[in-house]
Amino acid sequence: MLAKKEMLGFGIFNNLNSKDLDEILRVSNELNYKPDEMILDDPKLSERQDLFIVLEGRVEIKKKSQGARSKSMVEEWSINLKKGEIFGELGFLYGKFRTAQVMTMTEVKILQIDRQQVFDTFENNPRLGYLLMQNLAITLADRLVDMNFRLRLFA
């Protein structure tokens, strides 16, 4: 496991203290993967809607969707995530489904935050819930701004 001081530097843990991080770690698991392993697969409806944080290594997020210009055209995009970045956030928030595939590019260590257990923790510590959800919203907003910028470049 990474040092707590390093983990507190991740955007998702912004403004959390060591005690807050301990509460998150109590409802989390560290997972290890080899290169080219599938972590999440979009056609499968996952029974779990956990949040994942890359602790070491790199992962690739892939998504196929109907084209914006033509409903019959399938567009595929991908992004790479590195240490400190999150994935699974839509399933975590919606509590229903996964929207993309996640594949390892290198050996990877991931922190899996159990959705139900962390939400139960938020009941007892609303401040922690507020901070984590605020950080999640900032991450999503940053990704939306980045995506809008990329779309303008290709328009």
Secondary structure, 3 states (H helix, E strand, C coil): CCCHHHHCCCHHHCCCCHHHHHHHHHCEEEEEECCCCEEECCCCCCCCCCEEEEEECCEEEEEEEECCCCCCCEEEEEEEECCCCEECHHHHHHCCCCCCEEEECCCEEEEEECHHHHHHHHHHCHHHHHHHHHHHHHHHHHHHHHHHHHHHHHC
